[in-house]
């Protein structure tokens, strides 16, 4: 099969022929229909995060089941599925307490000494995020999948595999935004725009979008932002505090730079909560004013929206069907697999919400 391979870090990806094994116990072979191009992929290409190489990149995808291995009971050939990098074992402390996004999922990987799922000329190819979406086929544990209605467009369903789940989940599950509360979202990419939609669906009274690109701020308005702030021309913390007369209930950092968590925290009113969604580069530390904790302000992380994927994804599909969740506008471009490198480069320009790699 054709797949996008990363051979060095930092580096660029190349389209190569990669062998994929047959499904083993609890494994499922999926024909890839679509894969979203995410900033997380870019983090690993640039070396902001570590990954073993050579690896097949991509982690946000949807497709159709082709074959299943022994002991698979959840899906069968022909099922339409979304993948998730939040693979869960189902029996660890995190899974049993409902925090499946934190599951270490060692039990869902092939044991040492077993044949690799992906290889090339006898050499093991690593599986990025246990998914490797930038490939014509996927071989994953059944707990990396959720079934969806066959009428759900798979090029939009793929976004639920990461961006939508991360953004909506941060609002619904991590922060638990209540109707009428005020929300600020820093960063209007795929995840930030999903958080804005989540805040609208949750009934937030005021939703303030913050970015440095006017086109993205205009897009944020269509997804539910009531106010926008261009942080390239003004202090976003001061603007948010002034327009809300004291700060917001919830600040979301959907970028993950060294200073953006502090901005999300600085925008809070007393008792407010800042939620960091973005991937802060390894080794980066953040600073916060200690006195603000006397005002019971809080800051917390969110891993993939604290999701319970098998529950959340079908609900997000329902939101799409009933018109509450706009996935059509979230897709700003579609490209074939051989253009995925260009799509990753375009993320640096700041104009893209989500580009989707589509497969015939």
Secondary structure, 3 states (H helix, E strand, C coil): CEEEEECCCCCCEEEEECEECCCCCCEEEEEEEEEEECHHHHHHHHCCCCCCCCEECCCEEEEEEEEECCCCCCCCCCCEEEECCCCCCCCCHHHHCCCHHHCCCHHHCCCCCCCCCEEECCEEEEEHHHCCCCECEEEEEHHHEEECCCCCCHHHHHHHHCHHHHHHHHHHHHCCCCCCCEEEEECCCHHHHHHHHHHHHHCCCEEEEEECCHHHHHHHHHHCCCEEEECCCCCHHHHHHHHHCCCEEEEEECCCCCCHHHHHHHCEEEEEEEEECCCCCCCCCCCCCHHHHHHCCEEEECCHHHCCHHHHHHHHHHHHHCCCCCCCCCEEEEECHHHHHHHHHHHHHCCCCEEEEECC
